[in-house]
């Protein structure tokens, strides 16, 4: 029987969980410096950030890329 384990680090994780992990690790202040988008710098919240990221593909891509780059740091 074959194991069909995905090598995609985003497989099975929601955008909300990605955002919660990044905010927990960096905080909104640092997140706003790393990814310069208004939803992280002006009155940030998980809810408002999710609303923006779900509608804005380029911003979601930046968040997903940061999450992938952060994964090795999370395991330390």
N, CA and C atoms as a LAMMPS dump frame, in Angstrom:
ITEM: TIMESTEP
0
ITEM: NUMBER OF ATOMS
228
ITEM: BOX BOUNDS ff ff ff
-5.0000000000000000e+02 5.0000000000000000e+02
-5.0000000000000000e+02 5.0000000000000000e+02
-5.0000000000000000e+02 5.0000000000000000e+02
ITEM: ATOMS id mol type element x y z
1 1 1 N 0.841 -1.185 0
2 1 2 C 0 0 0
3 1 3 C 0.883 1.244 0
4 2 1 N 0.536 2.209 -0.812
5 2 2 C 1.33 3.43 -0.923
6 2 3 C 0.918 4.457 0.124
7 3 1 N 1.904 5.177 0.63
8 3 2 C 1.612 6.322 1.486
9 3 3 C 1.504 7.544 0.605
10 4 1 N 0.395 8.209 0.649
11 4 2 C 0.185 9.416 -0.138
12 4 3 C 0.35 10.648 0.743
13 5 1 N 1.507 10.783 1.328
14 5 2 C 1.785 11.917 2.202
15 5 3 C 2.264 13.08 1.337
16 6 1 N 1.597 14.2 1.51
17 6 2 C 1.927 15.385 0.721
18 6 3 C 3.211 16.023 1.227
19 7 1 N 4.034 16.467 0.292
20 7 2 C 5.262 17.177 0.643
21 7 3 C 5.024 18.689 0.702
22 8 1 N 3.808 19.106 0.409
23 8 2 C 3.444 20.518 0.445
24 8 3 C 3.278 20.952 1.902
25 9 1 N 4.089 21.906 2.385
26 9 2 C 3.992 22.326 3.791
27 9 3 C 2.681 23.047 4.113
28 10 1 N 1.934 23.449 3.087
29 10 2 C 0.657 24.131 3.316
30 10 3 C -0.527 23.162 3.292
31 11 1 N -0.257 21.898 2.944
32 11 2 C -1.324 20.908 2.848
33 11 3 C -1.96 20.685 4.221
34 12 1 N -3.28 20.847 4.282
35 12 2 C -4.008 20.538 5.501
36 12 3 C -4.003 21.634 6.558
37 13 1 N -3.449 22.78 6.263
38 13 2 C -3.424 23.868 7.243
39 13 3 C -4.232 25.04 6.69
40 14 1 N -5.054 25.615 7.537
41 14 2 C -5.903 26.714 7.099
42 14 3 C -5.148 28.03 7.155
43 15 1 N -5.648 28.996 6.412
44 15 2 C -5.072 30.334 6.451
45 15 3 C -5.157 30.909 7.86
46 16 1 N -6.256 30.641 8.541
47 16 2 C -6.397 31.141 9.904
48 16 3 C -5.307 30.572 10.808
49 17 1 N -5.043 29.288 10.692
50 17 2 C -4.002 28.662 11.535
51 17 3 C -2.626 29.214 11.189
52 18 1 N -2.349 29.417 9.907
53 18 2 C -1.071 30.006 9.488
54 18 3 C -0.909 31.374 10.134
55 19 1 N -1.955 32.181 10.065
56 19 2 C -1.901 33.527 10.626
57 19 3 C -1.725 33.488 12.145
58 20 1 N -2.438 32.591 12.81
59 20 2 C -2.297 32.461 14.267
60 20 3 C -0.873 32.071 14.652
61 21 1 N -0.278 31.175 13.907
62 21 2 C 1.096 30.746 14.186
63 21 3 C 2.062 31.911 13.978
64 22 1 N 1.917 32.63 12.861
65 22 2 C 2.815 33.747 12.573
66 22 3 C 2.665 34.869 13.591
67 23 1 N 1.434 35.189 13.974
68 23 2 C 1.211 36.238 14.975
69 23 3 C 1.769 35.791 16.323
70 24 1 N 1.596 34.536 16.659
71 24 2 C 2.151 34.017 17.912
72 24 3 C 3.667 34.051 17.938
73 25 1 N 4.278 33.793 16.802
74 25 2 C 5.74 33.749 16.718
75 25 3 C 6.352 35.146 16.609
76 26 1 N 5.799 35.975 15.726
77 26 2 C 6.376 37.292 15.452
78 26 3 C 5.651 38.44 16.152
79 27 1 N 4.342 38.314 16.342
80 27 2 C 3.526 39.432 16.793
81 27 3 C 3.172 40.302 15.593
82 28 1 N 2.114 41.095 15.739
83 28 2 C 1.684 41.926 14.615
84 28 3 C 2.711 42.993 14.258
85 29 1 N 3.443 43.528 15.253
86 29 2 C 4.431 44.576 14.951
87 29 3 C 5.498 44.077 13.982
88 30 1 N 6.11 42.953 14.305
89 30 2 C 7.152 42.404 13.445
90 30 3 C 6.563 41.892 12.133
91 31 1 N 5.385 41.301 12.206
92 31 2 C 4.726 40.819 10.989
93 31 3 C 4.489 41.984 10.027
94 32 1 N 4.102 43.14 10.564
95 32 2 C 3.895 44.325 9.746
96 32 3 C 5.175 44.856 9.133
97 33 1 N 6.312 44.617 9.796
98 33 2 C 7.606 45.01 9.231
99 33 3 C 8.051 44.034 8.146
100 34 1 N 7.788 42.754 8.356
101 34 2 C 8.205 41.726 7.395
102 34 3 C 7.345 41.732 6.136
103 35 1 N 6.051 41.964 6.313
104 35 2 C 5.115 42.026 5.191
105 35 3 C 4.364 43.344 5.331
106 36 1 N 4.697 44.282 4.515
107 36 2 C 4.158 45.632 4.651
108 36 3 C 2.758 45.736 4.039
109 37 1 N 1.786 45.284 4.82
110 37 2 C 0.396 45.449 4.422
111 37 3 C -0.371 46.035 5.605
112 38 1 N -1.327 46.87 5.28
113 38 2 C -2.053 47.663 6.258
114 38 3 C -2.765 46.819 7.321
115 39 1 N -3.249 45.637 6.946
116 39 2 C -3.99 44.828 7.915
117 39 3 C -3.102 44.341 9.067
118 40 1 N -1.78 44.431 8.915
119 40 2 C -0.863 44.061 9.991
120 40 3 C -0.36 45.267 10.771
121 41 1 N -0.572 46.471 10.246
122 41 2 C -0.004 47.65 10.893
123 41 3 C -1.042 48.594 11.486
124 42 1 N -2.231 48.669 10.913
125 42 2 C -3.257 49.594 11.382
126 42 3 C -4.391 48.836 12.058
127 43 1 N -4.414 48.892 13.39
128 43 2 C -5.448 48.227 14.179
129 43 3 C -5.606 46.756 13.777
130 44 1 N -4.527 45.971 13.868
131 44 2 C -4.561 44.593 13.367
132 44 3 C -5.377 43.65 14.243
133 45 1 N -5.979 42.687 13.607
134 45 2 C -6.651 41.582 14.293
135 45 3 C -6.626 40.383 13.35
136 46 1 N -6.798 39.219 13.914
137 46 2 C -6.84 38 13.099
138 46 3 C -8.011 38.099 12.12
139 47 1 N -9.177 38.513 12.631
140 47 2 C -10.382 38.559 11.803
141 47 3 C -10.225 39.509 10.612
142 48 1 N -9.75 40.737 10.861
143 48 2 C -9.62 41.695 9.758
144 48 3 C -8.525 41.264 8.784
145 49 1 N -7.469 40.671 9.308
146 49 2 C -6.394 40.194 8.441
147 49 3 C -6.88 39.06 7.547
148 50 1 N -7.652 38.128 8.109
149 50 2 C -8.194 37.022 7.313
150 50 3 C -9.107 37.533 6.209
151 51 1 N -9.934 38.514 6.525
152 51 2 C -10.835 39.087 5.52
153 51 3 C -10.035 39.645 4.354
154 52 1 N -8.979 40.402 4.66
155 52 2 C -8.148 40.987 3.607
156 52 3 C -7.395 39.912 2.835
157 53 1 N -6.781 38.976 3.53
158 53 2 C -5.954 37.962 2.875
159 53 3 C -6.773 37.026 1.993
160 54 1 N -8.004 36.774 2.372
161 54 2 C -8.848 35.901 1.55
162 54 3 C -9.244 36.56 0.238
163 55 1 N -9.23 37.892 0.2
164 55 2 C -9.613 38.616 -1.021
165 55 3 C -8.409 39.047 -1.854
166 56 1 N -7.207 38.968 -1.284
167 56 2 C -6.03 39.546 -1.93
168 56 3 C -4.963 38.473 -2.114
169 57 1 N -4.912 37.91 -3.319
170 57 2 C -4.018 36.779 -3.588
171 57 3 C -2.547 37.09 -3.347
172 58 1 N -2.067 38.265 -3.788
173 58 2 C -0.637 38.582 -3.632
174 58 3 C -0.257 38.664 -2.152
175 59 1 N -1.141 39.172 -1.313
176 59 2 C -0.843 39.281 0.119
177 59 3 C -0.867 37.9 0.774
178 60 1 N -1.837 37.081 0.393
179 60 2 C -1.907 35.721 0.927
180 60 3 C -0.646 34.946 0.556
181 61 1 N -0.174 35.117 -0.656
182 61 2 C 1.036 34.435 -1.101
183 61 3 C 2.235 34.842 -0.246
184 62 1 N 2.341 36.119 0.077
185 62 2 C 3.44 36.589 0.927
186 62 3 C 3.366 35.969 2.329
187 63 1 N 2.162 35.872 2.867
188 63 2 C 1.973 35.269 4.189
189 63 3 C 2.338 33.786 4.148
190 64 1 N 1.901 33.083 3.123
191 64 2 C 2.223 31.667 2.994
192 64 3 C 3.724 31.455 2.824
193 65 1 N 4.389 32.311 2.063
194 65 2 C 5.842 32.205 1.879
195 65 3 C 6.574 32.452 3.198
196 66 1 N 6.123 33.437 3.97
197 66 2 C 6.743 33.685 5.278
198 66 3 C 6.539 32.492 6.198
199 67 1 N 5.366 31.903 6.172
200 67 2 C 5.095 30.727 6.991
201 67 3 C 6.063 29.593 6.637
202 68 1 N 6.251 29.345 5.357
203 68 2 C 7.164 28.281 4.923
204 68 3 C 8.594 28.587 5.374
205 69 1 N 9.017 29.846 5.268
206 69 2 C 10.365 30.219 5.726
207 69 3 C 10.499 30.12 7.248
208 70 1 N 9.388 30.259 7.955
209 70 2 C 9.4 30.25 9.421
210 70 3 C 9.343 28.84 9.998
211 71 1 N 8.841 27.886 9.228
212 71 2 C 8.684 26.509 9.725
213 71 3 C 9.923 25.957 10.429
214 72 1 N 11.122 26.09 9.862
215 72 2 C 12.3 25.551 10.559
216 72 3 C 12.533 26.209 11.927
217 73 1 N 12.209 27.467 12.064
218 73 2 C 12.385 28.182 13.335
219 73 3 C 11.392 27.711 14.371
220 74 1 N 10.226 27.268 13.94
221 74 2 C 9.178 26.827 14.853
222 74 3 C 9.549 25.513 15.532
223 75 1 N 10.331 24.691 14.877
224 75 2 C 10.681 23.39 15.437
225 75 3 C 11.856 23.453 16.416
226 76 1 N 12.478 24.611 16.527
227 76 2 C 13.62 24.762 17.462
228 76 3 C 13.14 25.073 18.857
